[in-house]
Every structure is written in structure tokens, then in C-alpha cells.
Amino acid sequence: MEQVTFSPPLYKQRYQFVIDLVKKYKPKKVVDLGCADCTLLWKLKFQTCIEVLAGVDINRAVITDKMYRLSPLPCEYLQPSERPLTIKLYQGSVAEKDPCTLGFDLASCIELIEHLETPVLEKFSEMVFGYMTPAIVIISTPNAEFNRLLPGLNGFRHKDHKFEWTKEEFQNWAQDVCSSYNYTVEFTGVGKGPPGTEDVGFCTQCGVFTRSYPSEGSLTADSCRDTEHSYKPIYNVVYPNLCDGTILRNTLISEVVYWAESIRKNMVECSQEDETVDNHSYQASSKSVPSVRNISQETCSTEEQVLTDTGGDNEAYKEGNTIFIPLAKLFSFSKVQKLCGSLDRLKAILSETSQVELNSDATAMILSAVEDIEEHSEACWDTSCLELGVALAECEEDWDEELCDS
């Protein structure tokens, strides 16, 4: 018999199946039941609609082996996201109820149910569809009819499988679940066989279950009170994001310092090139913005225009060896506007920090025309990183104490 191959590999097709449904339904809270080595969770963390991502597995060693792939990347600290993202991992059985599984919009159960004994499978149905009640449930399981196309296979595909269902058996089970818990289901799959085997179906059969009634908030609250915590928390990470006031402030300050240094650099270079420039009125040069960060071409063009615009009362000026940059000028940069929302908000934040110097009426930022171009920026950045590191360390310490208490 000809060797059956899948491209992409079958496990990647299963992951992509879940990712495509996440893109379609845009759930904010997603849980992967039977998350194993967290590979699917790692792929899902890049879906920008998700704000809470959780994984549950009974095998602690499997979870912890690669769970640190879920940690934020260095670039995610340097450029915090606008959306919040929390990732949590738990050790526990999918047959046991726990309040930490409540409130999710979508639950994935990929190649899980075939590992469950019949009594456990019944409890699984009650837990997922009767207790958790997510809006969408994705379940995949091997299609036993496809096994005859897999050369050398005797028995089940994995030694831990308790059963492998035909299409009819899986669909009968799924329809019974829908009748019992008021869901509907659509059947599909991944992993097509060779031409001429269409009647066999997919190698992996999938059911996408949709809740037929709206969520009731009171159900979640009552369930939390009546159910004890049976899962053990293993991992918890909160990604840096602009919803955090400290991170937002530090990101804004770094952005302001960057553009202030860019303006100062242009002024200093302009003065060096033309000794006749009036020190009390900065005439902006047509030099390009320093290529310090990764900015899109469109954004760079817009910000460069703001940087080099002349005229009006908001232009930077020089008195002796001191450069004054009006906050209104700094507020004209699009990302600064987006981060603080208003000029008054910008003034309030900059007035509260020692990382920048303002004039007496807090309407302009002050920089020296003679100090090293990079010195001020690096000092502010180092302070911001230190404060952010302290805040993150405090969060980790709180979580460690919670784990010890549990």
C-alpha cells in the first residue's frame, strides 16, 4: 500500500484548524484542555484578539518541559502591546470541575477524548458542556475508518488510546452531547486521504460545537461559590501592555525623549552647518529623521514632516546653550498623541517624572545643546527599564507567594 503523507504534517493542520476558528470568532478568552507541551498555546498567543489564554493538563512534567516558551519576548518589553494578555497553566483532570475554567469564550480539546476511559469521558462532557459552557468548543479525535490507509498500523494509533471512533460513532456521541447541553455541532476534519478514498473521510475528525443560548453571568458566580479549587496553578505570566499605567507612562516618556533628542540633533547639526542662524528662532532643516527605530515608511514620512515643520508658536528654540522644545510640538507626533490622548495629560505625566526637565510653567522640555546626544536618552531609558523591572519582579514575587500558599 502506498505510504500516506500529509503536507503540512497532520499535527500542524490540527493547530491551524484551531487558529483559523480563533481568527473567525475572535474570542477574548481561550482555554486548551489537554494542552500537553503548550505548543498550541504558544501559537495562539500571537492572535491579537486573545486577552486570556489558559492551558490544562493532568501531566505536570509535560506542561513544565516547554512552558517557558510562553514567556514574553524581549521585544515585547521594548514595545508593549496595546492589548492585555495573561497566560495561565494548571495541572488538573478534565473530568474535574474547577472555577478557573469558567468564563472562557472558546475551549479546544485536540486529540484528547480518545485518551479517556468511558466514565471519565462522561464526566468530561458534563464538565465542558454543562459546567464551563464556553460559546465554542473544538474537539478532534482520530477517525478509525482511516486507519486502514495507514500501512503497518495494528490496533490503535497510540498505546494510550482507550478507543478510536468511526465517523458514525463520533457523530452519535456529539449529537447526544448537543441534546443534553443545548449545543449544535458541525462536523469536518483535517488530513485528506489519497484520491479515491473520499468515502473514508479525514484522518482526524473534528466537531465544532456552538452554544445555543446566551451566557448567563449569574451561573458563573454561583458555580464559583459552590465548587472547590481542584486544579494546581503551575505558571502565570502577565504580558507588558499599555493598559498598565506604569508601562504606559514609561513608554510615553521614552517616546517623548526619542523625538526630543531627534529635534535637538537637527538643531545642533543645523547650527554647526550655518553659524548665522538666529539662536532665538529655530529654522528647521530638511534633514531626515535619524534611523533609530523600526518605523513604517508611511509613519516615518509623517513624523519626519512634523519634525522638520517650521513656523508657528510651537517650534523649538535655543537660548544660549539651552534648547526649549514646547510640549505642543512633542504632542504633534502621532504615537505621543496615541499614548497620552491630550496635551494636558502629556503635561501632567512629564511634570510628575524626574526623567525629563521642564521649564518653570511646564510648557516646554529643556535640553542642553552641548551634552552628548545619546546621554540623556540612555539615562531616561535606563531609569524606565529599572522601574519596569522592579514592577515585574514584584508581580512574580506575588505569584510565587500564591503558589507556595496553594
PENOR-V191306 format. One record per helix or strand. SS is the DSSP state (helix for helix, strand for strand). FROM is the first residue (numbers start at 1). TO is the last residue. If there is no record, write none. Layout:
# PENOR-V191306
SS:FROM:TO ; SS:FROM:TO
This chain:
# PENOR-V191306
helix:10:25 ; strand:29:33 ; helix:39:44 ; strand:52:57 ; helix:60:70 ; helix:74:78 ; strand:81:81 ; strand:86:91 ; helix:99:101 ; strand:106:110 ; helix:113:115 ; helix:118:132 ; strand:136:143 ; helix:144:149 ; strand:165:165 ; helix:167:181 ; strand:183:190 ; helix:198:200 ; strand:204:211 ; helix:217:226 ; strand:232:238 ; strand:241:241 ; helix:245:273 ; helix:297:308 ; strand:317:319 ; strand:322:326 ; helix:327:331 ; helix:334:340 ; helix:343:351 ; strand:357:358 ; strand:364:368 ; helix:375:405
